[in-house]
Amino acid sequence: MRLTRKLNITLTALSLSIASGVFAATAHADTLRVGMSGGYFPFTFVEQDELKGFEIDVMNAVGEITGDDIEFVTASFSGLAGMLESGRIDTIANQITITPEREAKYAFTEPYVYDGAQVVVKAGNDTIEGVEDLSGKSVAVNLGSNYEQLLREQPNADEIDIRTYESNIEQDVALGRVEAFVMDRVSATQVIKEKGLPLELAGQPFSTIENALPFRDDEAGREQRDRVGAALAELRESGELREISEKWFDTDITQP
């Protein structure tokens, strides 16, 4: 009788242990809603109705480590910050540059992309060789990006005709509608290479930028930030982050 009772207690304890283990394994599994424009090649873009790019591969790799289901939500870039703040998405993976203004509002992971702001012009334009030559010129930037602010910090900012666009800034420069645009050097290089547009880099990058993932600065957001940040650190340590970068850019942009 005592043996049977002892066996039942042991089996019950084992069942509770297994159940607790299953719960522990799934307690951190969640749906991580990742916002992006889907229109910023090669970081995030749509090809034959499939969302692709560096950010897609990175976030899927993060999900493999954390156990989270990654749900990608596409919207206009200028609306992503509002979606994050209202709780419709949990983070933004769209080459989000850390700025003092953004740091005051969001909880950021450590940087996982290092790049520079680059002026791009139509091929053959020898009147612009860098940001110092943009006085009196029309310059396109993506709406909601930090490139407008970077231009406004330049000594000749008052003389630059800055125009904001939702997308296709490279096509407008190629067609001569504006004289230059500014984006990160890595993306600009890939756009010129892959799209075959008559564009060229004008000089060297004029500002260093570091990209990271922003989360809401509350208890739940910081917990997500820490979990995703730990996964990014693991991807960096294993070399997988470098491999993803080399797949899309033929170089490692994940190191300073």
C-alpha positions as CSV (number, residue, x, y, z in Angstrom):
1,M,0.0,0.0,0.0
2,R,2.8,2.4,1.0
3,L,4.8,1.4,-2.1
4,T,1.8,2.1,-4.4
5,R,1.2,5.5,-2.7
6,K,4.9,6.4,-3.0
7,L,4.8,5.4,-6.7
8,N,1.8,7.5,-7.3
9,I,3.4,10.5,-5.6
10,T,6.5,10.0,-7.7
11,L,4.6,9.8,-10.9
12,T,2.5,12.9,-10.0
13,A,5.7,14.8,-9.2
14,L,7.2,13.6,-12.5
15,S,4.1,14.7,-14.4
16,L,4.2,18.2,-12.8
17,S,7.9,18.5,-13.5
18,I,7.3,17.6,-17.2
19,A,4.4,20.0,-17.4
20,S,6.5,22.8,-15.7
21,G,9.3,22.1,-18.2
22,V,6.9,22.5,-21.1
23,F,5.5,25.7,-19.7
24,A,9.0,27.0,-19.1
25,A,10.0,26.2,-22.7
26,T,7.0,28.0,-24.1
27,A,6.7,30.8,-21.5
28,H,9.0,33.1,-23.6
29,A,7.6,32.0,-26.9
30,D,5.5,34.9,-28.2
31,T,4.6,36.6,-31.4
32,L,7.1,39.4,-32.0
33,R,5.5,41.9,-34.4
34,V,8.2,43.5,-36.5
35,G,7.4,46.6,-38.5
36,M,9.2,47.6,-41.7
37,S,8.5,49.4,-45.0
38,G,9.2,46.6,-47.4
39,G,10.6,49.2,-49.7
40,Y,14.2,49.8,-48.7
41,F,16.4,47.5,-50.7
42,P,18.3,45.4,-49.7
43,F,17.4,45.8,-46.0
44,T,13.7,45.0,-46.6
45,F,11.9,44.7,-49.9
46,V,9.3,42.7,-51.8
47,E,10.2,40.5,-54.7
48,Q,7.5,38.4,-56.4
49,D,5.1,39.0,-53.5
50,E,7.8,37.7,-51.0
51,L,9.3,39.9,-48.3
52,K,13.1,39.6,-48.4
53,G,16.2,41.3,-47.2
54,F,18.9,41.6,-44.6
55,E,16.4,42.6,-41.8
56,I,14.1,39.6,-42.7
57,D,17.0,37.1,-42.3
58,V,18.2,38.7,-39.1
59,M,14.8,38.7,-37.4
60,N,14.1,35.2,-38.5
61,A,17.4,34.1,-37.0
62,V,16.5,36.0,-33.8
63,G,13.2,34.0,-33.6
64,E,15.1,30.8,-34.0
65,I,17.0,31.6,-30.8
66,T,14.2,33.2,-28.7
67,G,11.5,30.8,-29.8
68,D,9.3,33.8,-30.8
69,D,7.1,33.6,-33.8
70,I,8.2,36.6,-36.0
71,E,5.3,38.4,-37.7
72,F,6.3,41.0,-40.2
73,V,4.1,44.1,-40.6
74,T,4.7,46.4,-43.6
75,A,3.6,50.0,-43.6
76,S,4.9,53.4,-44.9
77,F,8.2,54.1,-43.2
78,S,6.9,57.4,-41.8
79,G,4.1,55.6,-40.0
80,L,6.1,52.9,-38.3
81,A,7.1,55.0,-35.2
82,G,3.4,55.7,-34.5
83,M,2.6,52.0,-34.8
84,L,5.3,51.2,-32.3
85,E,4.2,53.8,-29.8
86,S,0.5,52.7,-30.1
87,G,1.4,49.0,-29.6
88,R,0.4,47.8,-33.0
89,I,4.0,46.5,-33.5
90,D,6.7,45.6,-31.0
91,T,9.8,46.9,-32.8
92,I,11.0,48.3,-36.2
93,A,13.6,46.5,-38.4
94,N,14.2,49.1,-41.1
95,Q,17.7,50.3,-40.6
96,I,16.7,52.5,-37.6
97,T,19.5,54.8,-36.7
98,I,20.1,55.6,-33.0
99,T,19.7,59.4,-32.4
100,P,19.4,61.3,-29.1
101,E,15.8,62.0,-29.8
102,R,15.0,58.4,-30.4
103,E,17.0,57.2,-27.4
104,A,14.9,59.5,-25.2
105,K,11.7,57.7,-26.4
106,Y,12.6,54.1,-27.0
107,A,14.6,51.2,-25.5
108,F,17.2,50.2,-28.1
109,T,19.2,47.0,-28.5
110,E,23.0,47.4,-29.0
111,P,23.8,48.4,-32.6
112,Y,23.9,45.6,-35.2
113,V,24.7,47.7,-38.3
114,Y,27.3,50.4,-38.7
115,D,27.2,52.6,-41.8
116,G,27.5,56.2,-43.0
117,A,25.2,58.9,-44.6
118,Q,26.0,59.1,-48.3
119,V,25.2,61.7,-51.0
120,V,24.3,60.1,-54.3
121,V,23.9,61.9,-57.7
122,K,23.1,61.1,-61.3
123,A,26.1,59.6,-63.1
124,G,28.2,62.3,-64.7
125,N,27.2,65.1,-62.3
126,D,30.5,66.7,-61.5
127,T,29.1,69.7,-59.7
128,I,28.5,67.7,-56.4
129,E,31.4,65.9,-54.8
130,G,30.0,65.8,-51.3
131,V,27.6,67.3,-48.8
132,E,29.5,70.7,-48.9
133,D,28.4,71.0,-52.6
134,L,24.7,70.7,-51.9
135,S,24.1,74.5,-51.4
136,G,21.5,75.6,-53.9
137,K,20.7,72.0,-54.9
138,S,17.5,69.9,-54.5
139,V,18.2,66.9,-52.3
140,A,15.7,64.0,-51.6
141,V,15.5,62.0,-48.4
142,N,13.0,59.4,-47.3
143,L,10.2,60.8,-45.2
144,G,10.6,59.9,-41.5
145,S,14.3,59.0,-41.9
146,N,17.1,60.8,-39.9
147,Y,18.9,62.0,-43.1
148,E,16.9,65.2,-43.1
149,Q,18.1,66.0,-39.6
150,L,21.7,65.1,-40.6
151,L,21.5,67.6,-43.5
152,R,20.0,70.3,-41.3
153,E,23.0,69.9,-39.0
154,Q,25.4,70.9,-41.9
155,P,26.9,74.4,-42.0
156,N,25.2,75.1,-45.3
157,A,21.8,73.6,-44.3
158,D,19.9,76.8,-44.9
159,E,21.0,76.7,-48.6
160,I,19.9,73.1,-49.3
161,D,16.5,72.4,-50.8
162,I,15.6,69.3,-48.8
163,R,12.6,67.3,-50.2
164,T,11.0,64.4,-48.4
165,Y,9.7,61.4,-50.3
166,E,7.9,58.2,-49.2
167,S,10.0,56.1,-51.7
168,N,11.7,56.0,-55.1
169,I,14.2,58.8,-54.3
170,E,16.8,57.0,-56.4
171,Q,14.6,57.0,-59.5
172,D,13.8,60.7,-59.1
173,V,17.6,61.5,-59.1
174,A,18.2,59.2,-62.1
175,L,15.4,61.0,-64.0
176,G,16.7,64.4,-63.1
177,R,13.8,65.5,-61.0
178,V,16.1,66.3,-58.1
179,E,19.8,66.7,-58.1
180,A,20.9,64.3,-55.3
181,F,19.6,62.1,-52.6
182,V,21.0,60.9,-49.2
183,M,20.8,57.4,-47.8
184,D,23.2,55.1,-46.2
185,R,26.3,54.2,-48.2
186,V,25.8,50.4,-48.1
187,S,22.2,50.6,-49.5
188,A,23.2,53.3,-52.0
189,T,26.0,51.0,-53.3
190,Q,23.6,48.1,-53.6
191,V,20.9,50.1,-55.3
192,I,23.3,51.3,-58.0
193,K,24.6,47.7,-58.4
194,E,21.3,45.8,-58.5
195,K,18.9,48.3,-60.2
196,G,21.3,49.5,-62.9
197,L,20.3,53.1,-62.5
198,P,22.7,55.8,-63.8
199,L,23.8,56.9,-60.3
200,E,27.1,57.4,-58.5
201,L,28.3,58.1,-55.0
202,A,29.4,61.7,-54.4
203,G,32.4,61.7,-52.1
204,Q,32.7,59.9,-48.8
205,P,30.0,59.4,-46.1
206,F,29.5,62.6,-44.1
207,S,28.1,61.2,-40.9
208,T,28.5,57.8,-39.1
209,I,25.3,56.0,-38.3
210,E,24.6,53.1,-36.0
211,N,21.4,51.0,-36.4
212,A,19.6,49.1,-33.7
213,L,16.1,47.8,-32.9
214,P,13.8,50.1,-30.9
215,F,11.2,48.9,-28.4
216,R,8.7,50.7,-26.2
217,D,10.4,52.0,-23.1
218,D,8.2,50.2,-20.6
219,E,8.6,47.0,-18.6
220,A,7.3,44.7,-21.4
221,G,9.2,46.5,-24.1
222,R,12.5,46.4,-22.1
223,E,12.0,42.7,-21.5
224,Q,11.6,42.2,-25.3
225,R,14.6,44.4,-25.9
226,D,16.7,42.3,-23.6
227,R,15.6,39.0,-25.0
228,V,16.2,40.1,-28.7
229,G,19.4,41.8,-27.7
230,A,20.8,38.6,-26.2
231,A,19.9,36.8,-29.4
232,L,21.7,39.4,-31.5
233,A,24.7,39.0,-29.3
234,E,24.6,35.2,-29.8
235,L,24.3,35.6,-33.6
236,R,27.3,37.9,-33.6
237,E,29.3,35.5,-31.5
238,S,28.5,32.5,-33.7
239,G,29.3,34.4,-36.9
240,E,25.8,34.1,-38.3
241,L,25.2,37.8,-38.2
242,R,28.3,38.3,-40.3
243,E,27.2,35.7,-42.8
244,I,23.8,37.3,-43.2
245,S,25.5,40.6,-43.9
246,E,27.9,39.1,-46.4
247,K,25.0,37.4,-48.2
248,W,23.3,40.8,-48.8
249,F,26.1,43.3,-49.0
250,D,29.3,41.2,-49.9
251,T,30.8,42.8,-46.8
252,D,30.4,42.8,-43.0
253,I,28.4,45.8,-41.9
254,T,27.7,44.4,-38.4
255,Q,31.1,45.5,-37.0
256,P,32.1,49.1,-36.2
